[in-house]
Amino acid sequence: QVQLVESGGGLVQAGESLRLSCTTSGSTFSIDIWGWYRQRPGKQRELVAGISSGGRTNYADSVKGRFTISRDNAKNTVYLQMNNLKPEDTAVYYCNAVGDPIKYPQNYWGRGTQVTVSS
């Protein structure tokens, strides 16, 4: 099992920055991909950014150049640095962990943290 706890959300104005943290615990060795998803009001949950155990990253087109995902293995924490925030970034942000598809085919979610960006 893997536990994920998000923090760092809040209310900011457009153009400001926030850093989300996802504190991880449990069988983190089993995880292949760490990710951040978001669910905007009235919309489906969508991938924002992902990072593989090897350090490869990918981003949604809407956040490229503004958001950065990283992982600090020593602190067992995954971060999402969000710069130049826009009102359309308002959403609940969820941390996600996906296990190795062959050895540990599990998918874990945190409870989410609210980010609100005012114009």
N, C-alpha and C positions, 0 to 999 in steps of 0.2 A: 504493500500500500504506500501511496505517496500523498502527503498533505500539502495543500497550497493555501497561503493566506496573503491576500493583497492588502496594500496600504498605499497612502500617498495621494488619494483622490481629494477633490475639493472644488471650490468655486474660484475661477480666475477670469480675468478679462481677456478679450481677444488680443493676440500678440504675446501673451505671457507664456511662461513655461511651467511644467510640472514634471516630477519624476515619480513614477509608480514603482513600487517594490513588490515582489512576490517571494515571500519567505517559504522555502521548501524544506520538507523533512520526510523521513521514512526511507523507502527503498529507491532513492534518487539515482542509484547506479543503473536502474532498469530503464531510465528514460532516454529516449532517442532524440526527441524534439521538444523544446520549450516554446511556448507561444503566448501572445497576448491577443485576445479577441475583444470585440466590443459589440454592444447591442444598443443601437440608437432607438429613440422612442418610435414605436410603430413599425420597426424594421427587424429583420432577422439578424441573428448573431453573425458577425463577419470577422475574418482574420485580419488583424492589424499588422502583426510582425511575428516572425518565428526565428529561432536559432537552433541549429542542430548541435549534437554533442561534440561535433568536430569544429564548431564555430561558424558554420555557414549561416548567413542570414538572408531573409527575404521579407519584403514589405508590400503592403497594399499600395497601389498607385497613388491613392489619395493622401498618403502620409510620407511618401518617399521624399527625402531631403529635409524633413521636419522631425521625424521620430527616429530614435535609435534604440535597438534592443541589445542587451548585453547580459552576461551571466558571470557572477563572481563565485567560483566554485568553493573558495575558502569560506565564504559567508553563506553558501547555499541559497543564494538569492538571485533572482532574475529581475532585471530592471527594464523599464521603458521610459526613456527620456523623451519628453514631448516638448518641442519648441514651436514658437509661432502658432499657438493654438488658435483655432477658429471655432465659431459657434457650432458648426456642423460636426465638430469633434465631441460634442456633448453626448455622453453615453455612459452606460455601466461597462466598465472594463474588467475582463475576466482573465485570470492566468490559467494556462492549460499545459498539460504535460502528456506526452504520448510515448508509450513504451515501445521497445524494440518489437516490431510486428511479428517476429518469429518466436522469440523467447518470452517476451512480456507484453502481450497484446492488450494493454489497458490504456484507458483514456481518463485523465483526471482533470477536475475543475475546481477552482476556488469559488468563493461566494460572490466575488465582485466588489468593485469600488467605484463610486459615482464620481464622474468628472463633468463639471458644468462650466461651459465657457460663455460668458456674456458678451454681447456686442457693444 
